[in-house]
Amino acid sequence: TLLHFSRHMVNTSKHNEMLRPYMHKFLERVYRHYDIVIWSQTKWTWVEIKLTELGMLSNSKYSICFALDDSSMFKVVGFKNGKPKRHKVKALGLIWARFHHWTRQNSVHIDDLARNFAMNPECGLKCKPFRRDKEPEQDTELLRIAAYLELIATKHGDFSILDHNEWQKYLDDHENR
């Protein structure tokens, strides 16, 4: 999660508390190689307010192609502890069907909830959840993910052949070369 959107955080003096450390730096770095799309499980009103307040729509160092809210998600049935459980997913196929230059070969979906990429697991990169109440200044997850994304952008033409579950090992192996 890059941002923690909550409809209970309407006090704009606290909006920087929603930012995961290095979020802007992460977006600047990956923008050199990737188009950026924001997809939130939040209602559009809150997505728009927070993207605007945080300067993400007007940043001169990166650009957001578009943003989606929870209305672009749909429910599927998964299993948890052997029991069926309905949950919403972010199906990249909705984007790929509309914008043909984006495909499973050139898309990476970063999320702290693996169930969100249940419809396209080969594109999913699960990051650690951001907890601003647990020493946020020590959270360098986005810097490492940026390094991984930069590395694969220069080495691979087809991201779907990579196992993003192993992104940290891949990064460690290639950084030591």
trRosetta pair geometry for C-beta under 8 A, 3 or more apart (Angstrom, degrees):
i j d omega theta_ij theta_ji phi_ij phi_ji
1 4 6.2 64 142 -77 134 68
1 20 6.7 150 103 -52 69 133
1 111 7.2 37 -67 -155 61 52
1 112 4.6 -47 -21 0 87 125
1 127 7.2 -152 5 80 45 117
1 129 6.2 27 13 -141 115 62
1 130 5.1 -115 74 17 99 105
2 19 7.9 -23 159 -146 71 57
2 20 5.4 -114 -156 21 40 123
2 23 5.1 110 -171 -133 94 113
2 26 7.3 -145 -123 79 113 143
2 27 7.9 74 -153 -56 147 105
2 38 7.9 -96 55 -123 135 98
2 110 7.7 70 -42 104 101 121
2 130 7.8 89 -117 -17 10 147
2 142 7.2 83 -115 -99 83 130
3 18 5.1 28 -163 150 83 104
3 19 6.5 -25 -108 -99 77 45
3 20 6.9 -112 -71 -9 35 89
3 23 7.1 75 -65 -136 75 156
3 40 7.7 -37 72 -101 114 121
3 50 6.4 130 171 146 148 136
3 54 7.2 -102 -109 -42 133 169
4 9 7.8 77 109 4 92 156
4 18 4.8 -140 56 -146 75 76
4 20 7.8 113 -23 -54 87 82
4 130 6.4 -131 -50 86 108 114
4 132 6.8 -109 11 -17 149 118
5 9 7.8 -144 -162 49 38 118
5 18 6.8 58 -77 -156 43 136
5 40 5.7 35 15 -161 151 137
5 42 4.3 -59 109 -52 141 158
5 46 5.3 116 -179 139 119 120
5 47 6.7 -15 -120 -85 161 58
5 50 5.6 -134 -110 3 99 165
6 9 4.6 80 70 1 98 102
6 18 7.7 -157 15 -106 87 114
6 46 7.9 -138 89 -164 12 146
7 10 7.2 9 175 -55 50 98
7 42 7.5 165 -51 -152 86 108
7 43 7.3 32 -76 32 122 114
7 46 5.5 -94 -88 -82 76 141
9 14 5.7 -115 -162 98 101 124
9 15 7.4 132 146 -94 113 54
9 17 7.5 -137 -149 75 139 113
9 18 6.4 145 118 -66 159 115
11 14 4.8 58 88 10 100 109
12 15 5.3 -12 -158 -27 55 117
12 53 5.8 -140 -137 -141 100 136
14 17 4.8 -32 -178 19 80 125
14 18 7.5 87 133 -26 79 88
15 18 5.8 -43 -168 18 49 114
15 19 7.7 54 141 -25 66 95
15 50 6.7 177 -145 -134 108 77
15 53 4.7 -116 -137 134 163 129
15 54 6.0 -147 156 -72 118 79
16 19 5.4 -38 -161 15 53 118
16 54 7.7 139 -90 -117 54 86
17 132 5.7 87 180 -178 83 161
18 50 6.6 -71 102 -151 164 127
18 54 7.3 -94 77 -78 116 130
18 132 7.8 -77 -102 -50 23 148
19 23 4.9 -126 -166 18 92 140
19 24 7.7 -9 -157 -25 134 87
19 54 6.5 148 -73 -138 108 125
20 23 4.9 111 62 -64 78 106
20 130 4.4 -102 -103 -107 108 154
20 136 7.6 -145 -145 -158 50 108
20 139 6.4 -97 -170 118 88 139
20 141 7.5 -57 171 60 131 109
20 142 6.0 128 117 -35 121 132
21 136 5.6 153 -34 158 110 87
21 137 6.3 127 -88 -120 149 32
21 139 4.9 139 33 73 118 95
21 140 7.2 -52 99 -83 122 43
21 142 7.1 -172 90 27 62 120
22 25 4.5 -59 -162 50 77 117
22 26 5.4 90 133 -33 88 95
22 139 7.9 -149 19 104 104 82
22 140 6.8 55 1 -134 150 54
22 142 4.6 -179 93 75 108 120
22 143 5.2 -45 159 -51 166 90
22 146 8.0 -110 147 -11 121 136
23 26 5.6 -52 -148 32 28 115
23 27 6.5 24 156 -15 63 105
23 142 6.1 -124 -89 -112 46 174
24 27 5.8 -55 -149 38 33 109
24 28 6.3 38 152 -22 66 105
24 55 7.9 6 -101 87 126 110
24 59 6.9 -169 -143 -128 104 149
24 61 7.5 73 173 68 95 130
24 62 7.9 -176 -163 22 66 125
25 28 5.6 -52 -148 35 31 115
25 29 6.4 29 155 -18 64 107
25 142 7.4 118 75 116 90 120
25 143 7.1 -2 106 -90 124 85
25 146 7.4 -74 124 -46 82 167
26 29 6.0 -61 -151 37 27 108
26 30 6.3 9 162 -6 66 110
26 142 3.9 -70 -72 168 141 116
26 143 6.9 -110 -81 -72 89 42
26 145 6.8 26 -142 74 122 103
26 146 4.8 -142 -134 -62 70 120
27 30 6.3 -59 -137 44 29 99
27 31 5.9 42 160 -36 63 109
27 36 6.2 40 -147 -110 94 160
27 56 7.4 -139 -116 -136 177 95
27 59 7.3 68 107 86 134 161
27 61 7.7 108 103 102 92 97
27 62 4.5 -154 141 59 98 169
28 31 5.9 -55 -149 24 23 117
28 32 7.9 33 153 -28 54 93
28 59 8.0 -111 -76 151 87 133
28 61 4.4 -15 -113 140 105 123
28 62 5.2 -127 -91 -39 46 114
29 32 6.5 -49 -176 10 36 111
29 146 4.2 55 88 -169 142 128
29 149 7.8 117 118 74 102 114
29 150 6.3 -63 163 -59 106 121
30 33 6.2 -76 -165 51 51 92
30 34 4.9 -24 163 38 92 121
30 36 6.8 105 101 -80 111 106
30 62 7.9 44 67 -124 73 138
30 146 5.7 -117 -49 -127 91 81
30 149 5.1 2 -113 107 105 148
30 150 7.3 -119 -98 -59 59 77
31 34 6.7 -81 -105 63 25 71
31 36 6.0 -42 -93 -27 83 122
31 61 7.2 139 50 139 151 67
31 62 3.7 -155 -55 -123 156 99
31 63 6.8 115 -145 28 129 62
32 150 7.5 27 69 -112 118 97
33 149 6.8 169 74 143 134 93
33 150 6.2 161 -6 -114 148 56
33 153 3.7 10 -174 -166 147 165
33 154 7.6 -86 -111 -45 139 73
34 108 7.6 -65 -119 36 146 105
34 149 6.7 -45 -24 172 138 126
34 153 6.9 -111 -48 -94 88 134
35 65 4.9 34 175 -44 108 137
35 102 7.2 -93 56 -83 134 117
36 62 6.4 38 4 168 150 117
36 63 7.0 159 42 90 110 48
36 64 5.3 -75 98 -114 106 56
36 65 6.2 163 69 -2 51 87
37 64 7.2 104 -112 -168 28 79
37 65 5.3 -40 -79 56 77 110
37 66 5.9 -2 -128 63 89 70
37 67 7.1 162 -171 -95 63 39
37 68 7.1 23 169 -1 107 100
37 95 6.9 20 -153 -120 176 151
38 47 7.2 157 122 -164 122 113
38 51 6.7 166 67 -96 167 128
38 56 7.5 62 -52 143 150 145
38 64 5.8 -17 -9 -149 108 128
38 66 7.8 -136 38 111 74 39
38 67 4.2 -14 70 -115 102 92
38 68 7.3 -176 97 29 56 61
39 67 7.2 178 -78 -162 39 58
39 68 4.4 0 -117 61 81 106
39 69 7.9 -158 -156 -71 55 15
39 72 7.1 -95 -142 76 104 128
39 90 5.1 106 133 -142 145 137
40 46 7.7 -128 126 94 148 98
40 47 4.8 176 44 -98 142 113
40 67 7.1 6 3 -177 101 105
40 68 7.3 174 27 89 60 59
40 69 5.7 -21 69 -123 90 56
40 70 6.9 -60 109 -45 66 74
41 70 4.9 58 -165 -90 45 103
41 73 6.6 8 -115 -17 75 159
41 88 6.7 135 -129 85 108 138
41 116 7.7 -106 -59 -106 118 124
42 46 4.6 -87 158 80 126 123
42 47 5.4 154 85 -56 109 86
42 69 6.2 -80 84 -147 57 92
42 70 6.1 173 49 -27 12 108
43 46 5.4 83 66 13 79 101
43 47 7.2 -150 98 -8 38 92
43 69 6.0 33 -167 -179 21 136
43 70 6.3 -42 -74 28 43 114
44 47 5.4 -58 -144 37 37 114
44 48 6.0 33 163 -17 72 107
44 69 4.1 -108 -72 -28 68 160
44 71 7.0 -22 -38 3 107 119
45 48 6.3 -63 -153 37 23 107
45 49 6.4 20 155 -17 62 111
46 49 5.7 -53 -141 37 33 112
46 50 6.1 21 165 -10 67 111
47 50 6.4 -68 -148 43 22 101
47 51 6.1 18 161 -15 64 113
47 67 5.7 172 158 148 128 136
47 69 5.0 -137 -7 -92 147 100
48 51 6.1 -58 -139 39 25 107
48 52 6.2 22 162 -16 62 113
48 67 7.6 167 -78 79 62 145
49 52 6.0 -69 -156 40 24 109
49 53 6.1 17 157 -15 66 113
50 53 5.6 -52 -135 40 33 109
50 54 5.8 22 167 -10 67 113
51 54 6.2 -63 -140 45 22 103
51 56 4.6 -85 -159 63 73 118
51 57 5.2 75 142 -37 102 104
51 64 7.1 -53 -161 12 130 170
51 67 6.3 -102 -61 -63 162 161
52 55 7.9 35 173 -67 30 27
52 56 7.7 -74 -58 44 19 80
52 57 5.7 -22 -93 23 58 129
52 58 7.9 52 -140 -7 60 106
55 58 5.8 -78 -157 60 66 90
55 59 5.6 92 142 -68 89 86
56 59 6.0 -21 -136 -14 30 118
56 64 6.0 51 148 -35 96 134
57 64 6.1 -61 -104 34 60 125
59 62 5.4 6 100 51 124 74
59 63 7.5 -157 71 -77 85 42
64 67 6.3 11 158 -51 133 92
68 71 8.0 -131 -178 60 81 72
68 72 4.2 -52 -173 32 121 150
68 90 7.7 132 91 -139 135 104
69 72 6.6 116 62 7 47 94
70 73 5.3 -49 -160 24 56 118
70 88 6.9 6 -156 168 92 167
72 90 7.6 45 106 -131 97 74
72 94 6.2 162 -178 122 103 161
73 88 4.1 52 146 178 128 118
73 89 6.2 167 -158 68 92 34
73 90 5.8 -49 -102 -81 99 59
73 91 7.8 134 -131 4 56 80
74 88 6.6 159 86 -139 13 77
74 89 6.7 -26 65 48 62 83
74 91 7.1 -18 36 -1 99 124
75 86 4.9 17 -176 -179 122 104
75 87 6.6 160 -140 86 77 16
75 88 5.5 -54 -85 -85 61 58
75 89 7.7 121 -126 4 20 81
76 86 7.2 171 85 -145 28 63
76 87 6.8 -26 58 65 72 66
76 88 7.9 105 13 -132 73 19
76 89 5.4 14 6 -12 119 127
76 118 6.1 -150 68 96 147 140
76 119 7.1 169 -40 -62 154 96
77 84 5.1 -11 -173 -164 113 109
77 85 7.1 142 -157 70 63 32
77 86 5.5 -38 -97 -90 67 67
78 84 7.5 142 80 -152 30 57
78 85 5.6 -32 72 68 79 86
78 86 7.8 136 22 -107 70 19
78 87 5.9 -26 19 27 117 112
78 115 6.1 -109 -5 -136 168 110
78 118 6.1 -105 -80 -122 125 155
79 82 6.3 0 177 -130 115 14
79 83 6.5 149 -154 68 75 26
79 84 5.9 -47 -97 -95 71 44
79 85 6.6 125 -124 17 19 87
80 83 6.1 -34 69 62 66 81
80 85 4.6 9 11 -3 110 143
87 115 5.3 -4 108 154 151 139
87 118 7.8 111 82 -9 111 147
88 116 7.6 8 105 -113 76 72
89 115 6.9 -110 -96 148 82 71
89 116 5.9 145 -142 -154 54 38
89 117 7.3 127 -160 -90 96 12
89 118 5.0 -93 -111 44 131 101
89 119 5.1 115 146 -14 145 107
90 109 6.8 169 98 -158 121 137
90 111 7.2 163 33 -70 138 151
90 116 4.7 18 14 176 103 95
90 117 6.6 -31 65 -78 92 59
90 119 7.8 -147 84 35 37 113
91 94 5.3 94 90 -14 91 98
91 119 3.9 -15 -111 73 90 160
91 120 6.6 120 -148 -12 56 105
92 95 5.4 -50 -165 37 60 110
92 96 5.9 57 139 -21 82 106
92 102 7.8 -118 179 138 105 116
92 104 7.2 123 98 -89 135 72
92 107 5.6 136 -166 136 150 157
92 109 6.0 -124 -60 -60 125 130
92 117 7.6 18 -20 -132 107 90
92 119 7.2 -177 21 94 69 106
92 120 4.7 -44 28 20 112 163
92 123 5.9 -25 2 75 159 160
93 96 5.3 -54 -135 42 37 112
93 97 6.0 43 162 -27 69 103
93 119 6.4 -93 3 143 112 126
93 120 6.8 171 -32 -55 84 122
94 97 6.2 -51 -147 29 24 111
94 98 7.0 8 156 -6 57 111
95 98 6.1 -72 -155 43 32 102
95 99 5.8 -30 171 36 73 108
95 102 5.8 -36 133 91 108 140
95 107 7.8 135 86 -114 132 149
96 99 6.9 -76 -121 65 22 69
96 100 7.3 61 -177 -112 61 39
96 102 5.6 -119 -98 100 66 85
96 103 5.7 85 -133 -110 118 45
96 104 7.1 -7 -88 -37 153 69
96 107 7.5 -92 -71 -26 106 151
99 102 5.0 36 103 20 107 107
100 103 7.7 18 -177 -62 50 93
102 106 6.4 -122 -140 81 54 103
102 107 5.6 70 -178 -69 96 113
103 106 5.6 66 52 25 77 88
103 107 6.6 -158 86 -10 30 105
104 107 6.1 -64 -120 40 28 108
104 120 6.4 -147 -111 -154 105 118
104 122 6.4 45 -175 85 118 118
104 123 5.7 -116 -143 -60 75 118
104 159 7.8 -138 151 74 54 90
104 160 4.7 52 136 -80 96 131
105 157 7.3 -4 168 137 114 66
105 158 4.5 -55 -150 -132 100 74
105 159 6.2 127 179 32 38 73
105 160 5.2 -64 -96 -3 51 111
106 158 7.9 -70 -59 -119 63 40
106 159 6.2 117 -108 8 25 114
107 120 7.8 -6 97 149 128 147
107 123 5.0 0 101 -146 95 134
107 159 6.9 -154 53 64 35 138
108 123 6.0 -160 -117 -174 32 77
108 125 5.6 16 -179 -9 104 122
108 149 6.5 -151 59 -114 159 103
108 152 7.9 104 -61 82 144 144
108 159 5.9 -100 -63 171 93 157
108 164 6.7 149 -141 -102 101 145
109 116 7.5 -148 151 113 126 102
109 117 4.9 149 92 -93 139 128
109 120 6.7 100 2 90 143 114
109 123 4.9 66 5 124 100 100
109 124 5.1 -36 74 -99 103 59
109 125 6.8 165 78 21 48 73
110 125 4.9 -26 -100 72 70 104
110 127 5.7 34 -174 -20 96 120
110 145 6.4 74 -125 -173 141 147
111 114 7.2 158 91 -80 106 29
111 116 4.6 -103 157 62 167 137
111 117 6.2 166 31 -24 133 104
111 124 6.7 -50 35 -147 104 97
111 125 7.7 126 23 72 59 57
111 126 6.7 -38 78 -113 67 57
111 127 7.0 173 85 24 16 89
112 126 6.8 81 -135 -165 31 73
112 127 5.4 -62 -82 75 74 78
112 128 6.6 -4 -123 128 106 18
112 129 4.2 105 -178 -87 146 66
112 130 7.1 -127 -59 -1 152 70
113 116 4.7 86 90 -16 98 106
113 126 7.9 -138 68 -129 8 96
114 117 6.5 -68 -166 45 49 91
114 118 7.7 87 138 -65 68 72
114 121 7.7 34 -177 -125 94 95
114 124 6.3 96 -141 154 70 147
114 126 4.8 -23 -76 -88 92 129
115 118 5.4 -1 -164 -44 52 113
116 124 7.7 146 81 -121 79 124
117 120 5.5 -74 -169 72 88 72
117 121 5.6 124 124 -98 97 45
117 123 6.3 -141 -159 77 131 83
117 124 3.3 164 86 -81 158 124
118 121 6.6 6 -134 -61 26 94
120 123 4.5 -3 140 28 110 116
120 124 6.8 140 102 -36 72 91
121 124 5.2 -52 -149 18 45 122
122 160 5.0 41 141 -150 129 80
122 164 7.8 118 178 8 39 107
123 159 7.1 68 -120 111 72 117
123 160 6.9 -32 -71 -99 76 79
123 164 7.4 33 173 -4 19 147
124 164 6.1 -173 93 75 44 137
125 145 7.0 126 137 -139 139 112
125 148 7.8 157 -147 108 148 142
125 164 4.0 -100 -87 173 78 130
125 167 5.6 47 -141 -40 110 151
126 164 7.7 128 7 123 64 103
126 165 7.1 23 23 -111 106 67
127 141 5.6 106 -169 163 109 131
127 142 7.8 33 -150 -78 149 62
127 145 6.1 -27 -99 -70 121 143
128 139 7.8 -144 86 -142 123 102
128 141 5.3 -134 40 -99 105 149
130 136 7.4 46 -172 -124 95 98
130 139 6.4 73 -128 -165 85 162
130 141 7.6 -136 -81 42 86 140
131 134 4.2 32 101 21 119 111
131 136 7.5 -145 93 -80 50 82
132 136 4.8 1 -136 -66 58 134
135 138 4.6 9 138 19 113 116
135 139 7.5 150 109 -32 72 83
136 139 5.4 -41 -160 8 51 121
139 142 7.7 51 137 3 92 89
140 143 4.7 -42 -177 35 85 119
140 144 6.2 85 126 -21 87 97
141 144 5.9 -64 -155 39 32 108
141 145 6.2 28 153 -17 69 108
142 145 5.5 -51 -140 39 36 111
142 146 6.2 43 156 -24 66 103
143 146 5.6 -50 -149 33 30 115
143 147 6.6 32 151 -20 62 103
144 147 5.6 -51 -150 33 34 112
144 148 6.5 36 150 -18 65 104
144 168 7.0 16 158 -113 134 83
144 171 6.3 103 -175 133 89 169
145 148 5.5 -52 -150 36 36 114
145 149 6.2 33 153 -18 68 106
145 167 7.2 26 -118 144 70 145
146 149 5.8 -56 -144 39 30 109
146 150 6.2 32 156 -19 65 106
147 150 5.8 -53 -146 37 29 112
147 151 6.3 32 153 -22 62 109
147 171 5.9 86 105 -147 107 124
147 175 7.2 21 158 -81 135 120
148 151 5.7 -59 -151 35 29 113
148 152 6.4 16 160 -10 67 106
148 167 4.9 38 -154 -177 158 106
148 168 7.8 -65 -75 -81 137 37
148 170 6.7 82 -136 87 104 109
148 171 4.6 -70 -85 -74 91 118
149 152 6.2 -56 -141 41 30 101
149 153 6.1 36 157 -26 63 109
150 153 5.8 -56 -147 32 27 115
150 154 6.7 12 160 -8 62 109
151 154 6.4 -71 -156 40 26 99
151 155 6.1 -6 161 3 66 122
151 170 7.7 167 102 135 140 102
151 171 6.6 161 20 -112 155 73
151 174 5.6 112 -162 106 144 151
152 155 5.9 -73 -132 52 33 97
152 156 4.9 -27 -170 30 77 119
152 159 6.2 72 154 -110 132 94
152 162 6.3 -25 -131 -58 136 167
152 170 7.8 28 -67 139 106 141
153 156 7.6 -45 -82 51 11 77
155 174 7.8 -100 -34 -134 163 150
156 159 6.0 110 113 -82 129 54
156 161 7.2 -152 -158 56 128 105
156 162 6.4 -6 -140 -45 175 121
158 161 5.1 59 107 -3 106 107
159 162 5.5 -51 -167 25 56 116
159 164 7.9 32 171 -61 101 110
162 170 7.3 29 -160 -97 114 164
163 166 4.6 45 99 16 106 109
164 167 5.2 10 -164 -52 59 108
166 169 4.7 -49 -176 45 88 115
166 170 5.5 97 121 -29 89 98
167 170 5.5 -56 -144 38 31 115
167 171 6.2 32 158 -20 66 106
168 171 5.7 -53 -147 36 30 111
168 172 6.3 30 154 -17 64 107
169 172 5.7 -55 -146 39 31 111
169 173 6.2 32 155 -20 65 108
170 173 5.9 -57 -148 36 26 111
170 174 6.3 9 160 -6 63 113
171 174 6.2 -68 -144 45 26 100
171 175 5.9 26 161 -23 67 112
172 175 6.0 -54 -136 35 25 110
172 176 6.5 18 165 -15 60 111
173 176 6.5 -71 -158 36 22 105
173 177 7.4 30 148 -34 59 104
174 177 5.7 -41 -155 10 42 119
